[in-house]
Amino acid sequence: MNALPAIDMIATGNNTIRMRKANGLSVQDLQNIFGFSTPQAIYKWQRGTALPTLDNLIVLASVFDTTLDAIIIRTGTS
């Protein structure tokens, strides 16, 4: 049986950092966009210890002018 696809949280976090920087945004910029009182969630996304909710992924895709598939790195796909 083939491995099922899964989200590579570390690679997705690294991708989020890369896209944030490519768009000239700081962690504080994202914190303000999302209206978070602290930047902890964004740091967790970037470390790969947590994933953004689907709603937040949609916002990230809009902010980065990209698609969800471009943000999320998957494993177990051929």
ABEGO torsion letter per residue (X at the ends): XBBBBBBBAAAAAAAAAAAAAAAGBBAAAAAAAAGBABAAAAAAAAAGABBBBAAAAAAAAAAAGBBAAAABBBBGBX
